[in-house]
Amino acid sequence: MKLKVVINGAAVEKEIDGSKRLIDFLREDLGLTGTREGCSEGECGACTVILNGEAVPSCLVLTGQIQGGEILTIEGLEKNGELDLLQKKFISHGAIQCGFCTPGFLMSAKALFMKNPHPSSEEIRRAIEGNICRCTGYIKIVEAIEDAAKEME
C-alpha cells in the first residue's frame, strides 16, 4: 500500500505492507529507534507514541491503520535542539534510571498535556498507568510530570 502519514511534523510517503506493525515501521523503515519494544503485547507502554492526539502502544497498531494520520514519537519532542519541558523535568528530577521505559512515559505525559495542560496528580497517574518501569517506584516520574504541569501554568 502507498502510505501517507505525518510523522514528527514531516510528511512521509512510502510503499509499505499495511500489516506491518507501527513500531517496526518507525524503527526499521524510518530509523526512529527511540520508540522501544518491551512486551510486544501493549502491556508495558515502552512503545507508546501519539497517534492523532492519543497515546497508543505502537506494537499493537498496523501501518494500514495510520493512513492519513499524524504521529509524534520521542524524537519529535525536541525542537531546534531544545529538549521539551517534560524531557528537561525528567532529567532534573532524576526520573530516568536505565532509560528503557522513559520514551513511553514521556509520550503518555505529552498526550495528557496536549489535552489538559494543567492535570491533577490523579490525572497524571491515570495517564501513565499503562507504562511500566522496573527501576523506580514511579515517584520521581510523577513528580517530574507534576513539575512540568506547574511550570506550564
C-alpha positions as CSV (number, residue, x, y, z in Angstrom):
1,M,0.0,0.0,0.0
2,K,1.0,3.6,-0.5
3,L,1.2,5.1,3.0
4,K,0.8,8.8,3.5
5,V,1.3,10.0,7.1
6,V,2.8,12.9,9.0
7,I,5.5,11.9,11.5
8,N,7.0,14.4,13.8
9,G,5.7,17.2,11.6
10,A,7.1,15.8,8.3
11,A,5.1,14.3,5.5
12,V,6.0,10.7,4.8
13,E,5.0,8.8,1.7
14,K,6.2,5.2,1.5
15,E,5.2,1.9,-0.2
16,I,4.7,-0.5,2.7
17,D,2.9,-3.7,3.8
18,G,-0.2,-2.5,5.6
19,S,0.1,-5.4,8.0
20,K,3.5,-4.2,9.3
21,R,3.4,-3.1,12.9
22,L,3.8,0.7,13.5
23,I,6.8,0.1,15.9
24,D,8.6,-1.9,13.1
25,F,7.9,0.8,10.5
26,L,9.2,3.5,12.8
27,R,12.4,1.6,13.8
28,E,13.2,-0.3,10.7
29,D,11.9,1.9,7.8
30,L,12.4,5.3,9.3
31,G,15.3,4.8,11.7
32,L,13.3,6.3,14.6
33,T,14.7,3.9,17.3
34,G,13.7,6.0,20.3
35,T,10.4,4.0,20.5
36,R,11.3,0.9,22.4
37,E,9.7,-2.6,22.3
38,G,9.2,-4.3,25.6
39,C,6.4,-6.8,25.8
40,S,5.0,-6.8,22.2
41,E,1.5,-7.1,23.7
42,G,0.6,-3.5,24.6
43,E,1.0,-4.1,28.3
44,C,4.3,-2.3,29.2
45,G,3.9,1.1,27.5
46,A,7.6,1.3,26.3
47,C,6.5,1.6,22.7
48,T,4.0,4.4,23.3
49,V,3.6,7.1,20.6
50,I,1.0,9.7,20.0
51,L,-1.3,8.9,17.1
52,N,-3.9,11.6,16.2
53,G,-3.6,13.1,19.7
54,E,-3.9,9.7,21.5
55,A,-1.2,7.8,23.3
56,V,-1.1,4.3,21.7
57,P,1.1,1.2,22.0
58,S,2.8,1.1,18.6
59,C,3.3,-2.6,18.9
60,L,-0.5,-3.1,18.5
61,V,-1.0,-0.7,15.6
62,L,-0.7,-1.7,12.0
63,T,0.6,0.7,9.4
64,G,-2.6,0.2,7.5
65,Q,-4.4,1.9,10.4
66,I,-2.3,5.1,10.3
67,Q,-3.1,6.1,6.7
68,G,-3.6,9.9,6.7
69,G,-2.7,10.2,10.4
70,E,-0.3,12.2,12.4
71,I,2.2,10.6,14.7
72,L,4.5,12.1,17.3
73,T,7.4,10.0,18.5
74,I,10.0,10.7,21.2
75,E,12.3,12.1,18.5
76,G,9.6,14.7,17.7
77,L,9.6,16.2,21.2
78,E,12.9,18.1,20.7
79,K,12.6,21.3,18.7
80,N,15.5,23.2,17.2
81,G,18.0,21.4,19.5
82,E,15.9,22.2,22.6
83,L,14.5,19.5,24.8
84,D,10.8,19.5,25.5
85,L,9.9,20.7,29.0
86,L,8.9,17.2,30.0
87,Q,12.3,15.9,29.0
88,K,14.0,18.6,31.0
89,K,11.9,17.8,34.1
90,F,12.6,14.0,33.8
91,I,16.3,14.9,33.8
92,S,16.2,17.4,36.7
93,H,14.1,15.1,38.8
94,G,16.2,12.0,38.2
95,A,13.2,10.3,36.7
96,I,15.4,8.3,34.4
97,Q,17.1,5.2,35.6
98,C,18.1,2.7,32.8
99,G,16.0,4.8,30.4
100,F,14.3,2.0,28.5
101,C,10.8,3.0,29.6
102,T,11.4,6.7,29.5
103,P,10.2,7.4,26.0
104,G,6.9,5.7,26.7
105,F,6.3,7.7,29.9
106,L,7.2,10.9,28.1
107,M,4.8,10.2,25.3
108,S,2.0,9.3,27.6
109,A,2.6,12.5,29.6
110,K,2.8,14.6,26.4
111,A,-0.5,13.2,25.2
112,L,-2.1,14.1,28.5
113,F,-0.7,17.7,28.3
114,M,-2.0,18.0,24.7
115,K,-5.5,17.5,26.1
116,N,-5.1,19.0,29.5
117,P,-2.1,21.3,30.2
118,H,-3.0,21.5,33.9
119,P,-3.7,18.0,35.0
120,S,-4.2,17.0,38.6
121,S,-1.9,14.5,40.3
122,E,-4.7,11.8,39.9
123,E,-5.0,12.6,36.1
124,I,-1.2,12.3,35.7
125,R,-1.2,8.9,37.5
126,R,-4.1,7.7,35.3
127,A,-2.3,8.9,32.1
128,I,0.8,6.8,32.9
129,E,-0.9,3.8,34.4
130,G,-0.2,1.8,31.2
131,N,3.5,2.4,31.5
132,I,5.8,0.0,33.5
133,C,9.2,0.9,35.0
134,R,11.2,-1.8,36.6
135,C,13.8,0.6,38.1
136,T,11.8,3.1,40.1
137,G,8.9,3.5,42.4
138,Y,7.3,5.9,40.0
139,I,7.6,8.8,42.5
140,K,10.2,10.8,40.6
141,I,8.4,10.2,37.3
142,V,5.1,11.6,38.7
143,E,7.0,14.5,40.4
144,A,8.7,15.4,37.1
145,I,5.4,15.4,35.3
146,E,3.7,17.5,38.1
147,D,6.6,20.0,38.0
148,A,6.2,20.3,34.2
149,A,2.5,20.9,34.6
150,K,3.2,23.6,37.3
151,E,5.7,25.4,35.0
152,M,3.2,25.4,32.1
153,E,0.7,27.3,34.3
